[in-house]
Amino acid sequence: METGQAEAERVFARHRGLLQAVAYRVLGSVADAEDVVQDAWLRWSRVETATVDDPEGYLVRTATRLAIDRLRSAQVRRESYVGPWLPEPVLTSRDIAEDVALADSVSTAMLLVLEALSPVERAVFVLREAFRYSHAEIAGFVGREEVTVRQISSRARKSVEARRHRYDTDLVTRQLATERFLAASVGGDLNALLEVLAPDVVLVSDGGGLAPAPRKAIHGLDLVARALATFAGRMPEDPSAEVLQLNGGPGVVVYTGRTPVAAITTHLVDGRIAAVHLVSNPEKLTGVTH
């Protein structure tokens, strides 16, 4: 192998995780983020890397612009999506969960809020709030003037703050609630579910037309508890369920054998589950495969 090619691969490998993290937060899709990273590699492999003074800046700029372009087409596709659309769940590390800002930026609740932003607004918000790049750096990444980026950043932040819900961040509380939720759901124990769910809980299920799922969000304690009990009763034979680190915090992944069939993230208010996001679309579970 040529020395230059080996160096290009080494540099790209060092930044691959960052590129994947940026692209996922911009797109809310594991598969699309992986495609962005692959396209970024193809472009990087054609560059004389020795002439690039700032490889990280070059690669983040490339991945960001690819993600923006991909998000524009994805938003059109989502208009015809069957039922509610949720971000693709992804396994995350304990380190991310312990960093409140990073955990928040990858949570399904935040990724849903980001859907209200334009592709450029979303990219600017992610780069600034999750990765702490300066406005000047982001201007280079998205191809805008710094003063414009400052305006976009301010507008995006205000939009997010107006839409976001404030959920509990204490990991111990979230872990215990998720474990209780799993035990009650697996056992089909309505009373136990009623104890862990908030009175105004909402359940959003994403089957994408490929798995049984309600076509609208379900609101209210009794209706959500019954829907979850029904879902548990429809599990395939010999399922297994685990509490794993999912999108920056504890979540539940249900498997049949080694194949994931559902991923559930929960969001707490005052120690009780106020929102449940359940993804059963098989095409959106690649990020939780063992």
Contacts in CASP RR format, 6 or more apart in sequence:
PFRMAT RR
TARGET T0000
AUTHOR 0000-0000-0000
METHOD contacts of the structure
MODEL  1
METGQAEAERVFARHRGLLQAVAYRVLGSVADAEDVVQDAWLRWSRVETA
TVDDPEGYLVRTATRLAIDRLRSAQVRRESYVGPWLPEPVLTSRDIAEDV
ALADSVSTAMLLVLEALSPVERAVFVLREAFRYSHAEIAGFVGREEVTVR
QISSRARKSVEARRHRYDTDLVTRQLATERFLAASVGGDLNALLEVLAPD
VVLVSDGGGLAPAPRKAIHGLDLVARALATFAGRMPEDPSAEVLQLNGGP
GVVVYTGRTPVAAITTHLVDGRIAAVHLVSNPEKLTGVTH
4 49 0 8 1.000
4 50 0 8 1.000
5 45 0 8 1.000
7 49 0 8 1.000
7 50 0 8 1.000
8 44 0 8 1.000
8 45 0 8 1.000
8 47 0 8 1.000
8 49 0 8 1.000
11 44 0 8 1.000
11 49 0 8 1.000
11 55 0 8 1.000
12 41 0 8 1.000
12 44 0 8 1.000
12 45 0 8 1.000
12 59 0 8 1.000
15 55 0 8 1.000
15 56 0 8 1.000
15 59 0 8 1.000
15 60 0 8 1.000
16 37 0 8 1.000
18 56 0 8 1.000
18 59 0 8 1.000
18 60 0 8 1.000
18 131 0 8 1.000
19 36 0 8 1.000
19 37 0 8 1.000
19 40 0 8 1.000
19 59 0 8 1.000
19 60 0 8 1.000
19 63 0 8 1.000
20 33 0 8 1.000
20 34 0 8 1.000
20 37 0 8 1.000
21 106 0 8 1.000
21 130 0 8 1.000
21 131 0 8 1.000
22 60 0 8 1.000
22 63 0 8 1.000
22 64 0 8 1.000
22 67 0 8 1.000
22 126 0 8 1.000
22 127 0 8 1.000
22 131 0 8 1.000
23 32 0 8 1.000
23 33 0 8 1.000
23 36 0 8 1.000
23 37 0 8 1.000
23 63 0 8 1.000
23 66 0 8 1.000
23 67 0 8 1.000
24 30 0 8 1.000
24 33 0 8 1.000
24 90 0 8 1.000
24 106 0 8 1.000
25 105 0 8 1.000
25 106 0 8 1.000
25 111 0 8 1.000
25 114 0 8 1.000
25 126 0 8 1.000
25 130 0 8 1.000
26 33 0 8 1.000
26 64 0 8 1.000
26 67 0 8 1.000
26 68 0 8 1.000
26 71 0 8 1.000
26 119 0 8 1.000
26 122 0 8 1.000
26 123 0 8 1.000
26 126 0 8 1.000
27 33 0 8 1.000
27 36 0 8 1.000
27 67 0 8 1.000
27 70 0 8 1.000
27 71 0 8 1.000
27 74 0 8 1.000
28 87 0 8 1.000
28 88 0 8 1.000
28 111 0 8 1.000
28 114 0 8 1.000
29 74 0 8 1.000
29 87 0 8 1.000
29 88 0 8 1.000
29 284 0 8 1.000
30 88 0 8 1.000
30 90 0 8 1.000
30 284 0 8 1.000
30 286 0 8 1.000
30 287 0 8 1.000
31 88 0 8 1.000
31 283 0 8 1.000
31 286 0 8 1.000
32 67 0 8 1.000
32 70 0 8 1.000
32 74 0 8 1.000
33 67 0 8 1.000
35 70 0 8 1.000
36 63 0 8 1.000
36 66 0 8 1.000
36 67 0 8 1.000
36 70 0 8 1.000
37 63 0 8 1.000
39 66 0 8 1.000
40 59 0 8 1.000
40 62 0 8 1.000
40 63 0 8 1.000
40 66 0 8 1.000
43 62 0 8 1.000
44 58 0 8 1.000
44 59 0 8 1.000
44 62 0 8 1.000
47 58 0 8 1.000
49 55 0 8 1.000
52 58 0 8 1.000
57 137 0 8 1.000
57 141 0 8 1.000
60 127 0 8 1.000
60 133 0 8 1.000
60 141 0 8 1.000
61 140 0 8 1.000
61 141 0 8 1.000
64 123 0 8 1.000
64 127 0 8 1.000
64 141 0 8 1.000
64 142 0 8 1.000
65 141 0 8 1.000
65 142 0 8 1.000
65 143 0 8 1.000
67 119 0 8 1.000
67 123 0 8 1.000
68 119 0 8 1.000
68 120 0 8 1.000
68 123 0 8 1.000
68 142 0 8 1.000
69 119 0 8 1.000
71 119 0 8 1.000
71 122 0 8 1.000
72 119 0 8 1.000
75 119 0 8 1.000
78 85 0 8 1.000
81 208 0 8 1.000
82 207 0 8 1.000
82 208 0 8 1.000
82 209 0 8 1.000
82 215 0 8 1.000
83 206 0 8 1.000
83 207 0 8 1.000
83 208 0 8 1.000
83 209 0 8 1.000
83 213 0 8 1.000
83 215 0 8 1.000
83 216 0 8 1.000
84 204 0 8 1.000
84 205 0 8 1.000
84 206 0 8 1.000
84 215 0 8 1.000
84 216 0 8 1.000
84 217 0 8 1.000
85 115 0 8 1.000
85 206 0 8 1.000
85 208 0 8 1.000
86 108 0 8 1.000
86 112 0 8 1.000
86 204 0 8 1.000
86 206 0 8 1.000
86 277 0 8 1.000
86 278 0 8 1.000
86 279 0 8 1.000
86 284 0 8 1.000
87 108 0 8 1.000
87 111 0 8 1.000
87 112 0 8 1.000
87 247 0 8 1.000
88 279 0 8 1.000
88 284 0 8 1.000
88 285 0 8 1.000
88 286 0 8 1.000
88 287 0 8 1.000
89 108 0 8 1.000
89 246 0 8 1.000
89 247 0 8 1.000
89 253 0 8 1.000
89 263 0 8 1.000
89 265 0 8 1.000
89 279 0 8 1.000
89 284 0 8 1.000
89 285 0 8 1.000
89 287 0 8 1.000
89 288 0 8 1.000
90 106 0 8 1.000
90 246 0 8 1.000
90 247 0 8 1.000
90 287 0 8 1.000
90 288 0 8 1.000
91 244 0 8 1.000
91 245 0 8 1.000
91 246 0 8 1.000
91 287 0 8 1.000
91 288 0 8 1.000
92 103 0 8 1.000
92 106 0 8 1.000
92 245 0 8 1.000
92 246 0 8 1.000
92 247 0 8 1.000
92 248 0 8 1.000
92 249 0 8 1.000
93 245 0 8 1.000
94 245 0 8 1.000
96 102 0 8 1.000
96 103 0 8 1.000
96 106 0 8 1.000
96 245 0 8 1.000
96 248 0 8 1.000
96 249 0 8 1.000
97 103 0 8 1.000
97 171 0 8 1.000
97 245 0 8 1.000
97 248 0 8 1.000
97 249 0 8 1.000
97 250 0 8 1.000
98 171 0 8 1.000
100 169 0 8 1.000
101 129 0 8 1.000
101 130 0 8 1.000
102 130 0 8 1.000
102 248 0 8 1.000
103 169 0 8 1.000
103 248 0 8 1.000
103 249 0 8 1.000
104 110 0 8 1.000
104 169 0 8 1.000
105 126 0 8 1.000
105 129 0 8 1.000
105 130 0 8 1.000
106 130 0 8 1.000
106 247 0 8 1.000
106 248 0 8 1.000
107 167 0 8 1.000
107 247 0 8 1.000
107 248 0 8 1.000
107 249 0 8 1.000
107 265 0 8 1.000
107 267 0 8 1.000
108 247 0 8 1.000
108 265 0 8 1.000
108 277 0 8 1.000
109 164 0 8 1.000
109 165 0 8 1.000
109 167 0 8 1.000
109 265 0 8 1.000
109 267 0 8 1.000
109 275 0 8 1.000
109 277 0 8 1.000
110 160 0 8 1.000
110 164 0 8 1.000
111 247 0 8 1.000
112 277 0 8 1.000
113 160 0 8 1.000
113 163 0 8 1.000
113 164 0 8 1.000
114 122 0 8 1.000
114 125 0 8 1.000
114 126 0 8 1.000
114 160 0 8 1.000
116 159 0 8 1.000
116 163 0 8 1.000
117 125 0 8 1.000
117 156 0 8 1.000
117 159 0 8 1.000
117 160 0 8 1.000
120 142 0 8 1.000
120 144 0 8 1.000
120 152 0 8 1.000
121 152 0 8 1.000
121 155 0 8 1.000
121 156 0 8 1.000
121 159 0 8 1.000
122 156 0 8 1.000
123 141 0 8 1.000
123 142 0 8 1.000
124 138 0 8 1.000
124 142 0 8 1.000
124 149 0 8 1.000
124 152 0 8 1.000
124 153 0 8 1.000
124 156 0 8 1.000
125 153 0 8 1.000
125 156 0 8 1.000
125 157 0 8 1.000
125 160 0 8 1.000
127 133 0 8 1.000
127 137 0 8 1.000
127 138 0 8 1.000
127 141 0 8 1.000
128 135 0 8 1.000
128 138 0 8 1.000
128 153 0 8 1.000
128 157 0 8 1.000
129 157 0 8 1.000
133 141 0 8 1.000
135 146 0 8 1.000
135 149 0 8 1.000
135 150 0 8 1.000
135 153 0 8 1.000
136 146 0 8 1.000
138 149 0 8 1.000
138 153 0 8 1.000
139 145 0 8 1.000
139 146 0 8 1.000
139 148 0 8 1.000
139 149 0 8 1.000
142 149 0 8 1.000
144 152 0 8 1.000
165 267 0 8 1.000
165 269 0 8 1.000
165 274 0 8 1.000
165 275 0 8 1.000
166 269 0 8 1.000
167 267 0 8 1.000
167 268 0 8 1.000
167 269 0 8 1.000
167 274 0 8 1.000
167 275 0 8 1.000
168 174 0 8 1.000
168 267 0 8 1.000
168 268 0 8 1.000
168 269 0 8 1.000
168 270 0 8 1.000
168 271 0 8 1.000
171 249 0 8 1.000
171 250 0 8 1.000
173 268 0 8 1.000
173 271 0 8 1.000
174 249 0 8 1.000
174 250 0 8 1.000
174 266 0 8 1.000
174 268 0 8 1.000
175 243 0 8 1.000
175 250 0 8 1.000
177 196 0 8 1.000
177 266 0 8 1.000
177 268 0 8 1.000
177 271 0 8 1.000
177 272 0 8 1.000
177 273 0 8 1.000
178 243 0 8 1.000
178 250 0 8 1.000
178 251 0 8 1.000
178 252 0 8 1.000
178 266 0 8 1.000
179 243 0 8 1.000
179 250 0 8 1.000
180 192 0 8 1.000
180 195 0 8 1.000
180 196 0 8 1.000
181 193 0 8 1.000
181 196 0 8 1.000
181 252 0 8 1.000
181 266 0 8 1.000
181 273 0 8 1.000
182 241 0 8 1.000
182 243 0 8 1.000
182 252 0 8 1.000
183 189 0 8 1.000
183 192 0 8 1.000
184 192 0 8 1.000
184 193 0 8 1.000
184 195 0 8 1.000
184 196 0 8 1.000
185 193 0 8 1.000
185 228 0 8 1.000
185 229 0 8 1.000
185 231 0 8 1.000
185 232 0 8 1.000
185 241 0 8 1.000
185 252 0 8 1.000
186 232 0 8 1.000
186 241 0 8 1.000
187 232 0 8 1.000
188 228 0 8 1.000
188 229 0 8 1.000
188 232 0 8 1.000
188 233 0 8 1.000
190 225 0 8 1.000
190 226 0 8 1.000
190 229 0 8 1.000
193 225 0 8 1.000
193 228 0 8 1.000
193 229 0 8 1.000
194 221 0 8 1.000
194 222 0 8 1.000
194 225 0 8 1.000
196 272 0 8 1.000
196 273 0 8 1.000
197 221 0 8 1.000
197 224 0 8 1.000
197 225 0 8 1.000
197 272 0 8 1.000
197 273 0 8 1.000
198 221 0 8 1.000
198 268 0 8 1.000
198 269 0 8 1.000
198 270 0 8 1.000
198 272 0 8 1.000
198 273 0 8 1.000
198 274 0 8 1.000
199 220 0 8 1.000
199 221 0 8 1.000
200 219 0 8 1.000
200 220 0 8 1.000
200 221 0 8 1.000
200 274 0 8 1.000
201 219 0 8 1.000
201 220 0 8 1.000
201 221 0 8 1.000
201 224 0 8 1.000
201 272 0 8 1.000
201 273 0 8 1.000
201 274 0 8 1.000
201 275 0 8 1.000
201 276 0 8 1.000
202 217 0 8 1.000
202 218 0 8 1.000
202 219 0 8 1.000
202 220 0 8 1.000
202 224 0 8 1.000
202 274 0 8 1.000
202 275 0 8 1.000
202 276 0 8 1.000
203 214 0 8 1.000
203 217 0 8 1.000
203 218 0 8 1.000
203 219 0 8 1.000
203 224 0 8 1.000
203 227 0 8 1.000
203 228 0 8 1.000
203 275 0 8 1.000
203 276 0 8 1.000
203 278 0 8 1.000
204 217 0 8 1.000
204 275 0 8 1.000
204 276 0 8 1.000
204 277 0 8 1.000
204 278 0 8 1.000
205 213 0 8 1.000
205 214 0 8 1.000
205 218 0 8 1.000
205 227 0 8 1.000
205 231 0 8 1.000
205 278 0 8 1.000
205 279 0 8 1.000
205 280 0 8 1.000
206 213 0 8 1.000
206 277 0 8 1.000
206 278 0 8 1.000
206 279 0 8 1.000
206 280 0 8 1.000
206 281 0 8 1.000
206 284 0 8 1.000
207 213 0 8 1.000
207 279 0 8 1.000
207 280 0 8 1.000
207 281 0 8 1.000
208 281 0 8 1.000
208 284 0 8 1.000
209 281 0 8 1.000
210 281 0 8 1.000
210 282 0 8 1.000
210 283 0 8 1.000
211 261 0 8 1.000
211 280 0 8 1.000
211 281 0 8 1.000
211 282 0 8 1.000
212 234 0 8 1.000
212 280 0 8 1.000
213 278 0 8 1.000
213 280 0 8 1.000
213 281 0 8 1.000
214 227 0 8 1.000
218 224 0 8 1.000
218 227 0 8 1.000
224 276 0 8 1.000
228 276 0 8 1.000
231 262 0 8 1.000
231 278 0 8 1.000
235 254 0 8 1.000
235 256 0 8 1.000
235 261 0 8 1.000
236 256 0 8 1.000
236 261 0 8 1.000
237 256 0 8 1.000
238 256 0 8 1.000
238 257 0 8 1.000
239 254 0 8 1.000
239 255 0 8 1.000
239 256 0 8 1.000
239 261 0 8 1.000
240 254 0 8 1.000
240 255 0 8 1.000
240 256 0 8 1.000
240 257 0 8 1.000
241 252 0 8 1.000
241 253 0 8 1.000
241 254 0 8 1.000
241 255 0 8 1.000
242 252 0 8 1.000
242 253 0 8 1.000
242 255 0 8 1.000
243 250 0 8 1.000
243 251 0 8 1.000
243 252 0 8 1.000
244 250 0 8 1.000
244 251 0 8 1.000
244 252 0 8 1.000
244 253 0 8 1.000
244 288 0 8 1.000
245 251 0 8 1.000
246 252 0 8 1.000
246 253 0 8 1.000
246 263 0 8 1.000
246 265 0 8 1.000
246 288 0 8 1.000
247 265 0 8 1.000
249 265 0 8 1.000
250 266 0 8 1.000
251 263 0 8 1.000
251 264 0 8 1.000
251 265 0 8 1.000
251 266 0 8 1.000
252 262 0 8 1.000
252 263 0 8 1.000
252 264 0 8 1.000
252 266 0 8 1.000
253 260 0 8 1.000
253 262 0 8 1.000
253 263 0 8 1.000
253 264 0 8 1.000
253 288 0 8 1.000
254 260 0 8 1.000
254 261 0 8 1.000
254 262 0 8 1.000
254 263 0 8 1.000
254 264 0 8 1.000
255 261 0 8 1.000
255 290 0 8 1.000
258 289 0 8 1.000
258 290 0 8 1.000
259 289 0 8 1.000
260 285 0 8 1.000
260 288 0 8 1.000
260 289 0 8 1.000
261 280 0 8 1.000
261 282 0 8 1.000
261 285 0 8 1.000
262 278 0 8 1.000
262 279 0 8 1.000
262 280 0 8 1.000
262 285 0 8 1.000
263 278 0 8 1.000
263 279 0 8 1.000
263 285 0 8 1.000
263 288 0 8 1.000
264 276 0 8 1.000
264 277 0 8 1.000
264 278 0 8 1.000
264 279 0 8 1.000
265 276 0 8 1.000
265 277 0 8 1.000
266 273 0 8 1.000
266 275 0 8 1.000
266 276 0 8 1.000
266 277 0 8 1.000
267 273 0 8 1.000
267 274 0 8 1.000
267 275 0 8 1.000
267 276 0 8 1.000
267 277 0 8 1.000
268 274 0 8 1.000
279 285 0 8 1.000
END
